[in-house]
Amino acid sequence: MAGTEAAQAEQVWRMVQSLYHAHNEEERKAADNWLKDFQRSPAAWSILDQLLKADGVTEETQFFAANSLRSKINHRDLSQLDSAGRDSLAGSLMAHIHKFRNGPMVVRTQLCLTFSAYAAQFDRTQNNIVQDVCNSLGASPDTVPVLLELLTLLGEEAYRVQEDFFDLPPDDQHPLLLSARASALPVL
């Protein structure tokens, strides 16, 4: 990590520790407010990614990082990233899912939820995401449990976003739903 990024990651870690372990409510509330402000910042994308890449980070910090990425995606903060940043996010999330494939499970599940939320943001030109997931995680028996979890969550997300897309013509379907139908069944 670059010096400034490393210092910011250290500050996030300290604030997460305060949030979970502070002895007084005032300190906990200050940490919570600081972390909420941090989550809204464009710089949070790279810091959260670095926290998930780092070794020796507490499970609480890993969970915070994964959950914050999900929150940023759900709140449509993807616009804070340029096209290259959005494209690299998918690869980064898959790398994190692979890293946490054996746990901690709360982190793994949060990352799978994050990836599912990200996949729902795809437009019609990126409709092979489920096949990409199957190719990435289906090659090894070691990754089958996380593949099944991710396919389940992608399917749930596909149906949720299909219901949310009222502006689609009646016979049209969201790309995530189409990708899930085309790619998941052959794997199963």
Secondary structure, 3 states (H helix, E strand, C coil): CCHHHHHHHHHHHHHHHHHHHCCCHHHHHHHHHHHHHHHHCCCHHHHHHHHHHCCCCCHHHHHHHHHHHHHHHHCCHHHHCCHHHHHHHHHHHHHHHHHCCCCCHHHHHHHHHHHHHHHCCCCCCCCCHHHHHHHHHCCCHHHHHHHHHHHHHHHHHHHHHHHHCCCCCCCCCCHHHHHHHHHHHHHC
